[in-house]
Amino acid sequence: MSSRRLGRAAVLCGVLAVITVPAAVAVAQQLSQVTLLQALYVGAPISIGLGLLALLLVRRARLAAARSVSGGGPLRLGRVAAWAGLYVGVATAIALGVYGVLTSAQ
């Protein structure tokens, strides 16, 4: 696979990782059967997984760009989106963990 295609895939995965948690919150607001905690229990691991996948794709794109004659494509944007998505997922997981500790301490 070319470095440009890998870079674009990394950008897509990173953007999806960033918007997963807000989308989970929106789903919880729209559906009465889904609570906010349930939505975040699903959204946080998906966001972390997509962020890690985006980082892997950025790494593969960087290695492919180093072996090619043409430029690397959207590597920087992919790297920023990947780290932002991973940050959103980890921050959500930490918030859920703190909530769990506080509710169990009561």
Secondary structure in CASP SS format (residue, H / E / C, confidence):
PFRMAT SS
TARGET T0000
AUTHOR 0000-0000-0000
METHOD secondary structure of the structure
MODEL  1
M C 1.00
S C 1.00
S H 1.00
R H 1.00
R H 1.00
L H 1.00
G H 1.00
R H 1.00
A H 1.00
A H 1.00
V H 1.00
L H 1.00
C H 1.00
G H 1.00
V H 1.00
L H 1.00
A H 1.00
V H 1.00
I H 1.00
T H 1.00
V H 1.00
P H 1.00
A H 1.00
A H 1.00
V H 1.00
A H 1.00
V H 1.00
A H 1.00
Q H 1.00
Q H 1.00
L C 1.00
S C 1.00
Q C 1.00
V C 1.00
T C 1.00
L H 1.00
L H 1.00
Q H 1.00
A H 1.00
L H 1.00
Y H 1.00
V H 1.00
G H 1.00
A H 1.00
P H 1.00
I H 1.00
S H 1.00
I H 1.00
G H 1.00
L H 1.00
G H 1.00
L H 1.00
L H 1.00
A H 1.00
L H 1.00
L H 1.00
L H 1.00
V H 1.00
R H 1.00
R H 1.00
A H 1.00
R H 1.00
L H 1.00
A H 1.00
A H 1.00
A H 1.00
R C 1.00
S C 1.00
V C 1.00
S C 1.00
G C 1.00
G C 1.00
G C 1.00
P C 1.00
L H 1.00
R H 1.00
L H 1.00
G H 1.00
R H 1.00
V H 1.00
A H 1.00
A H 1.00
W H 1.00
A H 1.00
G H 1.00
L H 1.00
Y H 1.00
V H 1.00
G H 1.00
V H 1.00
A H 1.00
T H 1.00
A H 1.00
I H 1.00
A H 1.00
L H 1.00
G H 1.00
V H 1.00
Y H 1.00
G H 1.00
V H 1.00
L H 1.00
T H 1.00
S H 1.00
A H 1.00
Q C 1.00
END
